């Protein structure tokens, strides 16, 4: 499994669970309507390289090891009036989304199975206030970090060198 496969599975599951967009932080794209979540990648491959399985398969060299990664999620809400005359308090909206997502990682997504392997959530941080100001309006933000593990597989194809009848791998050049 690669980090991208793990990240995509986590983001898709979270987006489905909370029912609003989960987007990459600091990308060049339109900001979604409120509420939304953005994520940052803090680390993709933290390991001590002490564990690794090597095997030769079909002319390839394969190595796998358990690695850890860390992502940060921030949930955003903003005070606003609704078309039906109601009112949304951004503080409550962001906090509610963050709590819902926190529960998702603690219960439903503790172990995510994919076609590429399993993702195990090993740590779910504390929900904390991450609010900031944008001109006159305040975007209310709450968030937390998660750490997870997955098995990373690296593969390198080895060229197959034909062996001549002389037993010399480079052929008949020794004459």
C-alpha positions as CSV (number, residue, x, y, z in Angstrom):
1,X,0.0,0.0,0.0
2,X,1.2,3.5,-0.7
3,X,0.5,6.6,1.4
4,X,-1.8,8.0,-1.3
5,X,-3.9,4.8,-1.2
6,X,-4.2,5.1,2.6
7,X,-4.9,8.8,2.5
8,X,-7.6,8.4,-0.1
9,X,-9.4,5.7,1.8
10,X,-9.3,7.8,5.0
11,X,-10.5,10.9,3.3
12,X,-13.3,9.1,1.4
13,X,-14.6,7.4,4.6
14,X,-14.5,10.6,6.6
15,X,-16.3,12.6,3.9
16,X,-19.0,10.0,3.7
17,X,-19.4,10.0,7.5
18,X,-19.6,13.7,8.2
19,X,-21.5,14.5,5.0
20,X,-19.5,17.5,3.8
21,X,-16.4,18.1,1.7
22,X,-12.9,17.1,2.9
23,X,-10.3,18.9,0.9
24,X,-6.5,19.3,0.9
25,X,-5.3,22.3,2.8
26,X,-3.5,25.1,0.8
27,X,-4.4,23.9,-2.6
28,X,-5.3,26.2,-5.5
29,X,-9.0,25.6,-5.7
30,X,-12.3,27.3,-4.7
31,X,-13.2,27.0,-1.1
32,X,-16.2,24.9,-0.6
33,X,-19.4,26.2,1.0
34,X,-19.6,25.9,4.8
35,X,-19.3,23.5,6.5
36,X,-16.2,21.8,5.3
37,X,-13.1,20.0,6.5
38,X,-9.5,20.4,5.3
39,X,-6.6,18.2,6.0
40,X,-2.8,18.5,6.0
41,X,-0.3,15.7,5.7
42,X,2.3,15.9,8.5
43,X,4.3,12.8,7.8
44,X,3.9,10.0,5.2
45,X,6.5,7.4,6.1
46,X,7.8,7.3,9.6
47,X,9.7,4.1,10.4
48,X,12.9,2.8,11.9
49,X,13.5,0.4,9.0
50,X,14.1,-2.4,11.4
51,X,11.3,-4.6,9.9
52,X,11.3,-5.5,6.3
53,X,10.5,-8.6,4.3
54,X,12.4,-9.2,1.1
55,X,11.5,-11.7,-1.5
56,X,12.2,-12.3,-5.1
57,X,9.1,-12.7,-7.3
58,X,8.9,-12.8,-11.0
59,X,12.2,-11.0,-11.5
60,X,11.3,-8.4,-8.9
61,X,12.7,-7.5,-5.5
62,X,9.9,-6.7,-3.0
63,X,10.3,-5.2,0.5
64,X,7.5,-4.5,2.9
65,X,7.5,-2.8,6.3
66,X,5.0,-1.3,8.7
67,X,5.1,2.5,8.5
68,X,3.4,5.3,10.4
69,X,1.8,8.4,9.0
70,X,0.2,11.5,10.5
71,X,-2.6,13.7,9.2
72,X,-4.3,16.8,10.6
73,X,-8.0,17.6,10.1
74,X,-9.6,20.9,10.7
75,X,-13.4,21.4,10.5
76,X,-14.8,24.8,9.5
77,X,-18.0,26.6,10.2
78,X,-19.2,30.2,9.9
79,X,-22.1,32.2,11.4
80,X,-24.6,32.7,8.7
81,X,-28.3,33.1,8.0
82,X,-30.2,30.3,6.1
83,X,-32.6,30.9,3.3
84,X,-35.5,29.6,5.4
85,X,-34.8,32.3,8.1
86,X,-32.8,30.1,10.4
87,X,-29.3,30.8,11.7
88,X,-26.2,28.7,11.9
89,X,-23.7,29.4,14.7
90,X,-20.3,28.6,13.2
91,X,-18.8,27.8,16.5
92,X,-21.3,25.0,17.2
93,X,-21.2,23.8,13.6
94,X,-17.4,23.4,13.5
95,X,-17.3,21.8,17.0
96,X,-20.1,19.3,16.1
97,X,-18.4,18.3,12.9
98,X,-15.1,17.8,14.7
99,X,-16.7,15.7,17.5
100,X,-18.5,13.6,14.9
101,X,-15.2,13.0,13.0
102,X,-13.4,12.3,16.2
103,X,-15.9,9.5,17.0
104,X,-15.5,8.2,13.5
105,X,-11.8,7.6,14.0
106,X,-12.2,6.1,17.4
107,X,-15.0,3.7,16.5
108,X,-15.9,3.1,12.8
109,X,-12.5,3.8,11.2
110,X,-10.2,2.3,13.8
111,X,-9.3,-0.3,11.3
112,X,-10.0,0.4,7.6
113,X,-9.7,-2.6,5.2
114,X,-8.9,-1.8,1.5
115,X,-8.0,-3.9,-1.5
116,X,-4.4,-2.8,-0.9
117,X,-4.2,-3.7,2.8
118,X,-5.4,-2.5,6.2
119,X,-5.0,0.9,7.8
120,X,-4.9,1.0,11.6
121,X,-5.6,4.2,13.4
122,X,-3.1,4.2,16.3
123,X,-3.7,7.6,17.8
124,X,-6.5,10.2,17.7
125,X,-5.6,13.5,19.2
126,X,-7.6,15.9,21.3
127,X,-10.2,18.1,19.7
128,X,-8.9,21.7,20.0
129,X,-9.9,25.2,18.9
130,X,-8.1,26.3,15.7
131,X,-10.2,29.4,14.9
132,X,-8.8,32.3,12.8
133,X,-10.0,35.6,11.3
134,X,-10.7,36.4,7.7
135,X,-11.2,40.1,7.2
136,X,-14.5,40.9,9.1
137,X,-15.9,37.4,9.5
138,X,-14.6,34.8,11.8
139,X,-14.3,31.2,10.5
140,X,-14.7,28.9,13.4
141,X,-12.3,25.9,13.4
142,X,-11.8,22.9,15.5
143,X,-9.6,20.0,14.7
144,X,-7.3,17.2,15.7
145,X,-4.5,15.0,14.4
146,X,-4.5,11.2,13.8
147,X,-1.6,8.8,13.5
148,X,-2.1,5.5,11.5
149,X,-0.1,2.5,10.4
150,X,-0.1,0.6,7.1
151,X,2.2,-1.8,5.4
152,X,4.3,-0.1,2.7
153,X,5.5,-2.2,-0.2
154,X,8.4,-1.2,-2.3
155,X,9.2,-3.1,-5.5
156,X,12.0,-3.0,-7.9
157,X,12.1,-4.9,-11.1
158,X,15.4,-6.7,-11.7
159,X,16.5,-7.2,-15.3
160,X,16.7,-10.8,-16.3
161,X,20.2,-11.4,-17.6
162,X,20.4,-14.4,-20.0
163,X,23.1,-16.9,-19.2
164,X,25.1,-18.3,-22.2
165,X,25.9,-21.9,-22.6
166,X,29.3,-21.2,-21.2
167,X,27.8,-20.2,-17.9
168,X,29.1,-16.7,-18.3
169,X,26.2,-14.2,-17.7
170,X,27.7,-11.7,-20.2
171,X,27.8,-14.2,-23.0
172,X,30.8,-15.4,-25.1
173,X,32.9,-12.2,-24.6
174,X,35.6,-14.0,-22.7
175,X,37.2,-15.7,-25.7
